Amino acid sequence: MGIMNSVIKFTGPLDDVIAYNVRGKIRMRRRPKKVRQTGATKRAARDFGAASHAAAVIRKGVNAEVQLYRDHTFLNRLNKAMVGVVKSDLVRNAGRRQVTTGNLHALEHFRINQHCGVSCHYTVQRLYDGNLQVTLSNLLSQFNSKVRHMQFRAFALFPDIERGQCAAATSEIVTLSFEQASDITAFCLTIPVAHNGAAIVVLEAIACVEDCGKLRHMGYRDYNAADIIAIVPAAKKQTGKPSQPPASNESLPPSAPGNTAKGANPG
């Protein structure tokens, strides 16, 4: 298999050559003149196509929203994970399997950056008003001796696999120093949602360094995490709007000290 070193590069088929990306390098191979497929391989190919299409929709949503470093294996790892998602559809026969909210749960804990994961504790819930709330605790586990400031941010993706579209909504950004994270037990990120569909919730923990009195992102892949932390089912339709929120949501604790964005609620 040849490796393409030219300035102009491409992926996909071109005449009798196919170019593809392997660990950041463009490789080429000759396209077979004839492919013999059995019934089983045809069904597997259709399921793989469904997985690849769904992965492309989710990948576009992630690429548009994520702020931190992504490693070059993200594409292939996501495709592989989506193949597992499609295979977990046991309701339909092989060759007709689909991506549903139920089997999307296989994506939970998927790392967008494989070199670093979310280590703090979290819970995700849909509030009475439809918004998504991410509660974070055990915050110090996300820090280390070289990281003294962290930014926390969550976003939700609402993929429409059939149409090939992916809507998104983001929370506020909360920045905490090591000392501030030591003083609070927990805080909340709120994702304002105008979409009632099933949501893929991603949590980002971005390492920052202080430079001339200002914070900037650290580009090291070992310090920046972005994980799919939850698959939230579609909101149930309500016959009438509640006159007031449930008692557990009537009041929220005051904002954490030192947060750079409004709306963060330490637990």
C-alpha positions in Angstrom: 0.0 0.0 0.0 1.4 3.4 -1.0 1.6 6.5 1.2 0.7 9.8 -0.4 3.3 12.5 0.3 2.2 15.1 -2.3 0.9 18.5 -1.5 -2.5 17.8 -3.0 -4.1 15.0 -1.2 -7.5 13.3 -1.4 -9.5 10.5 0.2 -12.0 8.2 -1.4 -12.1 6.6 -4.9 -10.4 8.1 -7.9 -10.5 6.0 -11.1 -9.0 2.6 -10.0 -7.3 4.0 -6.8 -8.8 4.4 -3.3 -7.2 6.8 -0.8 -7.9 6.6 2.9 -6.6 8.0 6.2 -4.7 5.8 8.6 -3.3 7.5 11.7 -2.9 10.8 10.0 -1.3 9.4 6.9 -3.0 9.2 3.5 -2.6 5.7 2.1 -3.6 4.3 -1.3 -4.6 1.0 -2.7 -6.0 -0.3 -6.0 -9.7 -0.7 -6.3 -10.7 -4.3 -7.0 -12.2 -4.9 -10.4 -14.9 -7.1 -9.1 -16.3 -7.7 -5.6 -18.1 -10.9 -4.8 -20.7 -10.6 -2.0 -22.8 -13.2 -0.4 -26.2 -12.5 1.2 -24.5 -12.1 4.6 -21.9 -9.7 3.4 -24.5 -7.6 1.6 -26.6 -7.3 4.8 -23.4 -6.5 6.8 -22.5 -3.8 4.2 -26.0 -2.2 4.6 -25.7 -2.1 8.4 -22.2 -0.7 8.1 -23.5 2.0 5.8 -26.2 2.9 8.4 -23.5 3.1 11.1 -21.2 5.3 8.9 -24.0 7.7 8.1 -25.0 8.1 11.7 -21.3 8.6 12.7 -20.9 11.3 10.1 -24.0 13.2 11.5 -22.7 13.0 15.1 -19.1 13.8 14.0 -20.2 17.0 12.3 -22.0 18.1 15.5 -19.0 17.3 17.7 -16.6 19.1 15.4 -18.8 22.2 15.3 -19.0 22.4 19.1 -16.0 20.9 20.8 -13.2 23.4 21.8 -10.3 21.2 22.9 -7.7 19.0 21.3 -9.0 15.9 19.3 -6.7 13.1 18.4 -6.5 11.7 14.9 -8.2 8.4 15.8 -11.5 10.1 16.7 -13.0 9.4 13.3 -12.2 5.7 13.2 -13.1 5.1 16.8 -16.5 6.8 16.3 -17.2 4.7 13.3 -16.3 1.5 15.2 -18.5 2.6 18.1 -21.4 3.3 15.8 -21.0 -0.2 14.2 -21.5 -1.6 17.7 -24.5 0.7 18.2 -26.2 -0.6 15.0 -25.4 -4.2 15.9 -27.1 -3.8 19.2 -30.5 -3.2 17.4 -31.9 -6.7 18.0 -35.5 -5.7 17.0 -34.7 -5.6 13.2 -33.0 -8.2 11.1 -29.4 -7.9 9.8 -29.3 -5.5 6.8 -32.2 -3.4 8.2 -30.8 -2.3 11.6 -31.1 1.3 12.6 -29.7 3.7 15.2 -32.3 4.4 18.0 -32.2 6.2 21.2 -32.1 2.9 23.1 -29.0 1.6 21.4 -27.2 5.0 21.4 -26.5 4.3 25.1 -23.5 2.3 23.9 -21.8 5.7 23.2 -21.8 6.7 26.9 -18.3 7.2 28.3 -16.9 7.6 24.7 -13.8 9.8 24.7 -13.5 12.3 22.0 -9.9 12.7 23.1 -8.7 9.2 23.9 -5.7 10.4 25.9 -7.7 12.1 28.7 -11.1 11.4 30.2 -13.5 13.0 32.5 -12.6 11.9 36.0 -14.9 14.0 38.2 -18.3 12.8 39.1 -21.4 13.9 37.2 -25.2 13.4 36.9 -27.4 14.5 34.0 -31.1 15.2 34.2 -33.9 16.9 32.2 -35.5 19.7 34.3 -39.3 20.5 34.4 -38.8 23.2 31.8 -37.0 20.9 29.3 -33.5 22.2 30.0 -30.7 19.8 30.7 -28.8 20.1 34.0 -25.3 18.6 34.5 -24.2 18.4 38.1 -20.4 18.0 38.8 -18.8 16.9 42.0 -15.4 15.5 43.2 -13.8 18.3 41.1 -10.3 18.0 42.3 -9.9 14.7 40.5 -9.8 16.6 37.2 -6.8 18.6 38.3 -3.1 17.6 38.7 0.1 19.2 39.8 0.6 20.9 36.4 -3.1 22.1 36.0 -4.2 24.8 38.4 -7.2 26.1 36.4 -10.0 24.2 34.6 -12.8 25.3 32.4 -16.0 23.2 32.5 -18.5 23.3 29.7 -21.3 21.0 28.5 -23.2 20.8 25.2 -26.0 18.7 23.9 -26.3 17.3 20.4 -29.7 16.4 18.8 -28.9 14.3 15.8 -31.5 13.7 13.1 -30.0 10.7 11.4 -32.6 10.5 8.7 -32.1 14.1 7.5 -28.4 14.1 8.2 -28.7 17.1 10.5 -27.5 17.8 14.1 -28.7 20.6 16.2 -26.8 21.7 19.3 -27.1 23.7 22.5 -24.4 24.7 25.0 -24.1 25.6 28.6 -22.3 28.4 30.2 -18.5 28.1 30.8 -17.4 27.8 34.5 -13.7 28.4 35.3 -12.3 27.2 38.6 -8.9 27.4 40.2 -7.6 24.5 42.2 -8.3 26.5 45.4 -11.9 27.2 44.4 -12.5 23.6 43.4 -11.3 22.6 46.9 -13.8 24.9 48.6 -17.0 23.8 46.8 -18.7 20.4 46.8 -20.5 20.6 43.5 -21.9 22.9 40.9 -24.4 22.7 38.0 -24.1 23.5 34.3 -27.4 24.2 32.6 -28.0 23.6 28.9 -30.9 25.7 27.6 -32.9 23.4 25.3 -35.4 24.3 22.7 -35.4 20.8 21.3 -37.5 18.0 22.8 -35.6 15.1 21.0 -33.1 12.7 22.4 -29.9 14.4 23.4 -26.2 13.3 23.3 -24.6 15.2 26.2 -20.9 16.0 26.1 -18.8 17.3 29.0 -15.6 19.2 28.4 -12.9 19.8 31.0 -10.3 22.1 29.5 -7.0 22.8 31.2 -5.9 26.4 31.4 -2.6 28.1 32.3 -2.2 31.7 33.6 -0.2 33.8 31.3 0.4 37.5 32.0 -2.6 37.6 34.3 -4.9 36.0 31.7 -6.0 32.4 31.3 -5.4 30.5 28.1 -6.1 26.9 27.1 -3.3 24.4 27.4 -3.0 22.4 24.1 -1.6 19.2 25.7 -3.8 16.3 24.9 -3.1 14.6 28.2 -4.9 17.4 30.2 -8.0 18.1 28.1 -11.1 15.9 28.3 -14.3 15.7 26.3 -16.5 12.7 26.9 -20.0 11.7 25.9 -21.5 11.4 29.5 -25.1 10.7 28.8 -27.8 9.9 26.3 -31.0 11.6 27.4 -34.3 10.3 26.0 -36.7 12.6 24.3 -38.9 14.7 26.5 -42.4 13.4 27.2 -45.2 15.4 25.9 -47.2 17.3 28.7 -50.9 17.8 28.5 -50.5 21.1 30.3 -47.8 23.4 31.6 -47.2 23.0 35.3 -48.1 26.1 37.3 -44.8 25.9 39.3 -41.7 23.7 39.2 -41.3 20.7 41.5 -40.3 21.5 45.0 -36.7 20.1 44.5 -36.1 22.7 41.8 -37.7 25.7 43.5 -34.4 27.2 44.7 -30.9 26.6 43.7 -27.7 27.4 45.8 -25.8 30.6 45.0 -23.1 30.7 42.3 -19.7 29.3 43.0 -17.0 31.9 43.8 -14.7 32.8 41.0 -17.0 31.5 38.2 -16.5 33.5 35.0 -20.0 32.8 33.7 -23.4 33.3 35.3 -25.7 30.5 36.0 -23.4 28.0 37.7 -24.9 26.6 40.9 -22.6 24.8 43.4 -24.4 22.0 45.1 
